[in-house]
Amino acid sequence: MSSLLERLAEVRKSGEVGRLAEAIPYARWMRIAPENGTGELLTRMRFHDDLIGNTFLPAIHGGTLGAMLEMTAIFHLLWETETETVPKIVNITVDYLRSARPADVIAAAKVTKQGRRMVNVFAEAWQDDRSKPVATANAHFLVTSSDDAPPSL
């Protein structure tokens, strides 16, 4: 069992979903962490100056929004599903809908289809008003366990 999955088991027992980000260095650096204070699993990316892509507007860089949406989907899969492996991204399509101001970004995800090996996830990010998303994403993840791997030759 990987250390991430061991930590996930500990976090599930404690119920503190925010601790899930501690296991992922990139999430810590980006200041992306899940939270469930409202009863819904949300992911928040805390604003910091390193996120700015366009200094003239200023606006958050689109790559950081895409990374945040991917992390949102991963947190959702780790917390809300009974996956026994760390989800591996197959592809992601991000739609940038409006400029993200220099402020926190919040996102939510939902599984749109789950098979035995693949999971499709939709994620949506906004700032102040959920009805005005700044970006959305559709992502596909591989969630096979080691039992599903073909025998090695």
C-alpha positions in Angstrom: 0.0 0.0 0.0 1.4 3.4 -0.9 2.0 6.1 1.7 -0.7 8.2 0.1 -3.3 5.5 0.5 -2.1 4.8 4.1 -2.5 8.5 4.8 -5.9 8.5 3.1 -7.1 5.7 5.4 -5.9 7.7 8.4 -7.6 10.9 7.2 -10.9 9.0 6.5 -10.8 7.7 10.1 -10.2 11.2 11.5 -12.8 12.9 9.1 -10.4 15.8 8.5 -10.4 16.0 4.8 -8.0 19.0 4.8 -5.2 16.7 5.9 -5.4 15.0 2.5 -3.4 17.8 0.9 -0.5 17.2 3.3 0.4 14.1 1.4 0.8 15.9 -1.9 3.7 18.3 -2.1 2.4 20.1 -5.2 -0.9 20.8 -3.5 0.9 22.2 -0.5 3.1 24.5 -2.7 0.0 25.7 -4.7 -1.9 26.1 -1.4 -4.7 23.8 -2.7 -6.6 21.9 0.0 -10.0 20.2 0.3 -12.6 21.3 2.8 -16.0 20.0 3.8 -17.3 22.6 6.3 -20.5 23.1 4.3 -21.3 19.4 4.0 -20.1 19.4 0.4 -16.5 18.5 -0.5 -15.0 21.7 -1.9 -11.4 22.5 -2.8 -9.9 25.9 -2.2 -6.8 27.4 -3.8 -5.6 30.2 -1.5 -4.4 33.3 -3.4 -0.7 34.1 -3.4 1.3 36.3 -5.7 3.0 33.4 -7.5 -0.4 32.5 -9.1 -0.6 35.7 -11.1 -0.1 35.2 -14.9 -1.2 38.6 -16.2 0.2 41.4 -14.1 -1.6 44.1 -16.0 -5.1 42.9 -15.2 -4.0 41.2 -12.7 -5.4 37.7 -13.3 -4.5 34.2 -12.1 -2.6 32.1 -14.6 -4.7 29.6 -16.5 -2.2 26.8 -15.8 -2.7 27.1 -12.1 -6.5 27.0 -12.6 -6.1 23.8 -14.7 -3.9 22.3 -12.0 -6.4 23.2 -9.3 -9.3 21.6 -11.2 -7.2 18.4 -11.7 -6.4 18.4 -7.9 -10.1 19.0 -7.2 -11.0 15.9 -9.2 -8.3 13.8 -7.5 -9.4 14.9 -4.0 -13.0 14.1 -4.9 -12.0 10.6 -6.1 -9.9 9.9 -3.1 -12.5 11.0 -0.6 -15.8 10.2 -2.2 -15.1 6.9 -3.9 -13.8 3.5 -2.7 -10.7 3.6 -5.0 -7.9 1.3 -3.9 -5.3 3.1 -6.0 -4.2 6.6 -6.6 -6.1 7.9 -9.6 -3.9 8.5 -12.7 -4.8 11.3 -15.1 -5.5 10.1 -18.7 -6.6 13.4 -20.1 -8.1 16.7 -19.0 -10.0 19.4 -21.0 -10.2 22.8 -19.3 -12.6 25.5 -20.5 -11.5 29.0 -19.3 -14.7 31.1 -19.0 -13.6 34.4 -17.4 -10.5 36.0 -15.8 -9.8 34.9 -12.3 -9.1 37.9 -10.1 -6.3 37.9 -7.4 -8.5 36.1 -4.8 -9.1 32.6 -3.5 -10.6 30.1 -6.0 -13.1 27.4 -4.9 -13.9 24.3 -6.9 -16.2 21.3 -6.7 -16.2 18.0 -8.6 -18.6 15.2 -9.4 -18.2 11.8 -11.0 -20.1 11.7 -14.3 -19.4 8.1 -15.1 -17.5 5.4 -13.2 -16.4 2.1 -14.8 -14.2 -0.6 -13.4 -11.0 1.0 -14.8 -11.9 4.5 -15.8 -13.7 7.4 -14.1 -15.0 10.6 -15.8 -15.1 13.6 -13.5 -16.5 17.1 -14.1 -15.0 20.0 -12.0 -16.0 23.6 -11.8 -14.1 26.6 -10.3 -15.5 30.0 -9.2 -14.5 32.9 -6.9 -17.3 34.8 -5.3 -20.4 33.6 -7.1 -20.8 29.9 -7.9 -23.2 30.7 -10.8 -20.2 32.5 -12.5 -17.5 29.9 -12.9 -14.0 31.0 -14.0 -13.1 27.6 -15.4 -14.5 24.1 -15.8 -12.9 20.8 -16.6 -13.7 17.3 -17.8 -11.1 14.7 -16.8 -10.6 11.0 -17.2 -8.7 9.0 -14.7 -7.4 5.4 -14.6 -8.3 3.7 -11.3 -7.3 0.1 -11.9 -5.9 -1.9 -9.0 -2.8 -4.1 -9.2 -5.2 -7.0 -9.5 -6.3 -5.7 -12.9 -2.8 -5.4 -14.3 -2.0 -7.9 -17.1 0.4 -10.7 -16.1 4.1 -9.8 -16.8 6.0 -11.9 -19.3 
